[in-house]
Structure formats: structure tokens, C-alpha cells
Amino acid sequence: VTMITLTAGTVFLMWLGEQMTQKGIGNGISMIIFAGIVAGLPSALTNTFRLVSAGELSLIVLLLIILLMAAVLAFIVFVERGQRRIPIHYAKRMLGRKMVGGQTTHLPLRINVAGVIPPIFASSILLFPATLANFSSVEWLKQISGYMTPTSVIYNLAYIALILFFAYFYTAILFDPKGISENIQKQGGFIPGIRPGAKTREYIDRVLSRITLWGALYMSVICVLPMLLISQFNIPFYFGGTSLLIVVGVSMDFMGKIESYLISRQYEGLMGGGKSRLKGRQ
């Protein structure tokens, strides 16, 4: 009965996340996880202040933890805003009697293209053995669950490896260098020093692979290092690097979608106003 309930609840959350993605703003699954982290924040703060009042956690250590979280938060915002801009030139061409083209623009590539999905998937997979061990009496499964604690070396190495894998995997799903190179070529554009076509695709793919590597390493440091440091001071899990990465990433993505929506509404209002003025003149 418990397994059926967990499976049904998981399927319902996946369906709810898909509905939020299609009809709402932002990634639905990420928003659900974000809501769960924020909902547990008051209890985590209460437990932390209880530790301070009981003398189990000194005020100096608490201040150091706050400074660490502020530094990690600033670093996350800085990296998430970072881009690798590939310059694109458009050749001049005649269109009727007008000369068009000759412009220079860029192709923005985010440092962290995959977003918060890799650490979410990685942590979910690593929690799976512990979940099975809770509902099973198999000895070797419980031993594996004992090794897979967030402070163990095996857990963190597996965590980093899974983050690297899912970063490349999810980036390959989101980003299509072949389609982008074809669109650039159709529009008469080219990357300086790179031939259009296959060479452009290879160049974009090579740059994207390097960016993805640095993005995956950045996520690994954010998710693993603060967790190892904070666990030594018995701070609640909600202050870990993974939680900060998810909260900041989802918040920035949500604000970006809201901004895009407001801009599109402004353009619709301008277009609507222009049409009404034209009708009035007629």
C-alpha cells in the first residue's frame, strides 16, 4: 500500500509539473521543488535559533555560516548571469532596391545551460537506495544506503559524476548546434573565421562543451562544498548549496519569464493601440 501511494503521488506530481510548465510560467517540476524548500525554511530557521539558544551553536559560527551563504548566493547570481557571446556577422545583400544586412550580433550561451535540473536528478537517484532500504530487509541494500550519506566520500564523488552526466545530457536536449548553424546560414550570417555549415556547427558544439564542463564543475562546487562545511556545524539541510542553487535558479528563471511576459503584453498593447488609431482615421 505504501509503495502504491508513493508511486501514485509521484505520478501526480509529475503530471502537475507538466501542467504548470505548459500553462504556467517556468518549469513546473522546479517550481514544486522550490515550493517545498521554501515551505521548510521557517522550521529550519527555528531549529537553528534553538541550537544557538541552547548553546550547541555559537553566535560566531552562525555569523560565519550567514557570510558563507551570502558569498555562495552572490557567486550563484554572478555565474547564472554569465554568458559566452559568439559574434555573428551578416553579409550585405540587395533586397529589391534596398541594401540590407551588414549587421553584427551575437549568440548568447549561458554558462549554466542545464540550470538546476542536473543536481535535482542526481540527488533523486542517490536518494533512491535509501528509499528502498527503508521498505526492505535486504542486508546489502542497507549497507549501500549506509555508505550513501551526504557527508561520505562515495556519495559526493557519485554526486559530482551524476551532475556532470546530467549537465551534458540535458544541455544536448535543450540546445541543437546543427539547427542553430543552419538558421544562421539561411539568414546569411556567419561566425568570423569559421566557415558556414558543418564547421559552424562543430565550433558551436565545441564552445558549448567547454561551457557545459565549467557549468557542471560550478554546480558541483556549489552543491558539495557548502554541504560538507555546514554538516560539520549541525546546520539544517535547507541551508545547503543544492537548496540555494535551486532557489536562486528557479527565482531568476521565474523573474525572467515574468519580465518577458510583461514586455510581450506591452507590445500587444502598442499594436492594439496602433490598430485602433488606424480604424479611427478610416
C-alpha positions in Angstrom: 0.0 0.0 0.0 2.8 2.4 0.9 4.6 1.8 -2.5 1.4 2.3 -4.4 0.7 5.5 -2.5 4.3 6.8 -3.2 4.0 5.8 -6.9 0.6 7.5 -7.3 1.9 10.6 -5.5 5.0 10.8 -7.8 2.9 10.3 -10.9 0.5 13.1 -9.8 3.4 15.5 -9.1 4.9 14.8 -12.5 1.6 15.4 -14.1 1.1 18.6 -12.1 4.6 19.8 -13.0 3.8 19.2 -16.7 0.6 21.2 -16.4 2.4 24.0 -14.7 5.1 24.0 -17.5 2.5 24.1 -20.3 0.0 26.5 -18.8 2.0 28.4 -16.3 5.3 30.3 -16.1 8.6 28.5 -15.7 9.5 24.8 -15.2 6.7 23.1 -13.2 8.9 20.4 -11.5 11.4 23.1 -10.5 8.6 25.2 -9.1 7.3 22.3 -7.0 10.7 21.6 -5.6 11.2 25.4 -5.0 7.9 25.5 -3.0 9.0 22.5 -0.9 12.3 24.1 0.0 10.7 27.5 0.9 8.0 25.8 2.9 10.6 24.1 5.1 12.6 27.2 5.6 10.8 28.5 8.7 11.3 25.3 10.6 14.9 25.2 9.6 15.4 28.8 10.9 13.6 27.9 14.1 15.8 24.9 14.7 18.9 27.0 14.0 18.0 29.6 16.6 17.1 26.9 19.0 20.6 25.5 18.7 22.0 29.0 19.3 19.9 29.5 22.4 20.8 26.0 23.8 24.5 26.8 23.4 25.0 24.0 20.8 25.9 26.5 18.1 27.9 29.6 18.9 26.9 33.0 17.5 30.3 33.4 15.8 29.8 30.2 13.9 26.3 31.3 12.9 27.6 34.6 11.6 30.3 32.7 9.6 27.6 30.4 8.1 25.5 33.5 7.1 28.5 35.1 5.5 29.2 31.8 3.6 25.6 31.6 2.4 25.8 35.3 1.2 29.0 34.6 -0.7 27.6 31.5 -2.3 24.4 33.4 -3.2 26.4 36.2 -4.8 28.5 33.6 -6.7 25.4 31.8 -8.0 23.8 35.0 -9.2 27.1 36.1 -10.9 27.6 32.7 -12.7 23.9 32.4 -13.7 24.0 35.8 -15.3 27.3 35.0 -17.1 27.2 34.4 -20.9 29.7 33.3 -23.6 28.8 35.5 -26.6 29.7 34.2 -30.0 29.9 37.1 -32.6 27.8 36.7 -35.7 28.1 38.9 -38.8 25.5 39.2 -41.5 26.7 39.9 -45.1 25.1 42.8 -47.1 22.7 41.8 -49.8 20.3 43.5 -52.1 16.6 43.1 -51.4 14.7 44.8 -54.1 16.3 48.3 -54.3 17.5 48.3 -50.7 20.7 47.1 -49.3 20.0 45.0 -46.2 22.3 43.1 -43.8 25.8 44.1 -42.7 24.8 43.9 -39.1 26.8 42.3 -36.2 25.1 40.5 -33.4 26.0 37.6 -31.1 24.8 34.2 -30.0 24.5 34.2 -26.2 25.4 30.9 -24.5 24.7 30.7 -20.7 27.5 29.2 -18.6 24.9 27.0 -16.8 22.7 26.0 -19.8 21.2 23.0 -18.0 20.0 25.1 -15.0 19.1 23.3 -11.8 18.0 20.0 -13.4 21.3 18.1 -13.0 21.6 18.4 -9.2 17.9 17.6 -8.9 18.2 14.4 -10.9 21.5 13.5 -9.3 20.2 13.9 -5.7 17.0 11.9 -6.6 19.0 9.0 -7.9 21.3 9.0 -4.9 18.3 9.0 -2.5 16.8 6.0 -4.3 18.8 3.3 -2.4 18.0 4.8 0.9 14.3 4.9 0.0 14.4 1.2 -1.0 16.3 0.3 2.2 13.5 1.8 4.3 11.0 -0.6 2.8 13.3 -3.6 2.5 15.0 -6.0 4.9 17.8 -6.9 2.4 21.2 -6.5 4.2 23.3 -5.5 1.3 20.8 -2.8 0.3 21.0 -1.3 3.8 24.8 -1.4 3.7 24.8 0.6 0.4 22.3 3.0 2.0 24.7 3.4 4.9 27.6 4.4 2.6 25.4 6.8 0.7 25.2 9.6 3.3 25.6 13.2 2.2 28.9 13.6 4.1 30.6 10.4 2.7 33.3 10.5 0.0 31.5 7.9 -2.1 28.2 9.9 -2.1 29.9 13.1 -3.1 32.0 11.5 -5.8 28.9 9.9 -7.2 27.0 13.2 -6.9 29.7 15.0 -8.9 29.7 12.3 -11.6 26.0 12.4 -11.9 25.9 16.2 -12.1 28.5 16.1 -14.9 26.5 13.4 -16.8 23.1 15.2 -16.5 24.6 18.6 -17.3 25.8 17.3 -20.7 22.7 15.1 -21.2 20.2 17.9 -20.5 22.2 20.5 -22.5 22.1 18.2 -25.5 18.3 18.1 -25.2 17.9 21.8 -24.8 20.5 23.0 -27.4 20.8 22.0 -31.0 24.0 23.3 -32.6 23.1 21.8 -36.0 19.8 23.6 -36.1 21.3 26.9 -35.0 24.1 26.7 -37.6 21.5 26.0 -40.3 19.4 29.0 -39.2 22.5 31.3 -39.2 23.4 30.2 -42.7 19.9 30.6 -44.0 19.8 34.2 -42.7 23.1 35.0 -44.4 25.1 35.1 -41.2 28.5 33.6 -40.3 30.9 33.5 -37.4 34.1 35.4 -38.2 36.9 33.0 -39.1 34.6 30.0 -39.3 33.1 28.6 -42.5 29.3 28.3 -42.6 27.7 24.9 -42.3 29.4 21.9 -40.7 32.3 24.0 -39.4 30.0 26.4 -37.7 28.1 23.5 -36.1 31.4 22.0 -34.9 32.6 25.3 -33.5 29.3 25.9 -31.6 29.4 22.3 -30.3 33.0 22.7 -29.1 32.3 26.0 -27.3 29.1 24.6 -25.8 31.0 21.5 -24.5 33.6 23.7 -22.7 30.9 25.9 -21.2 29.0 22.9 -20.0 32.1 21.5 -18.3 32.7 24.7 -16.4 29.0 24.9 -15.6 28.9 21.4 -14.3 32.0 22.0 -12.1 30.4 25.2 -10.8 27.3 23.2 -9.8 29.4 20.5 -8.2 31.3 23.0 -6.0 28.1 24.8 -5.1 26.3 21.6 -4.2 29.1 19.7 -2.5 31.4 22.1 -0.7 28.9 24.1 1.4 27.2 20.9 2.4 30.4 19.4 3.7 31.3 22.6 5.6 27.8 23.1 7.0 27.4 19.5 8.1 30.3 19.9 10.5 28.3 22.6 12.4 25.0 20.7 12.5 23.1 23.2 10.4 19.8 22.1 8.8 19.9 20.8 5.3 17.9 23.7 3.9 21.0 25.9 4.0 22.9 23.6 1.7 24.4 24.5 -1.6 21.8 22.5 -3.6 18.9 24.3 -2.0 20.5 27.7 -2.6 21.2 26.7 -6.2 17.6 25.6 -6.8 16.0 28.6 -5.0 18.2 31.2 -6.9 18.0 29.4 -10.2 14.2 29.0 -10.1 13.7 32.5 -8.8 15.8 34.1 -11.6 14.1 31.9 -14.2 10.7 32.9 -12.9 11.5 36.6 -12.8 12.9 36.3 -16.4 9.7 34.7 -17.6 7.6 37.4 -15.8 9.7 40.1 -17.4 9.3 38.6 -20.9 5.5 38.2 -20.4 5.2 41.9 -19.3 7.2 43.0 -22.3 5.1 41.0 -24.7 1.9 42.5 -23.1 3.3 46.0 -23.7 4.0 45.2 -27.3 0.4 43.8 -27.7 -0.9 47.0 -26.1 1.1 49.1 -28.6 -0.1 47.1 -31.5 -3.7 47.2 -30.3 -3.4 51.0 -29.9 -2.0 51.4 -33.4 -4.8 49.3 -34.9 -7.5 51.4 -33.1 -5.9 54.6 -34.3 -5.9 53.3 -37.9 -9.6 52.4 -37.6 -10.3 55.8 -36.2 -8.7 57.5 -39.2 -10.6 55.3 -41.6 
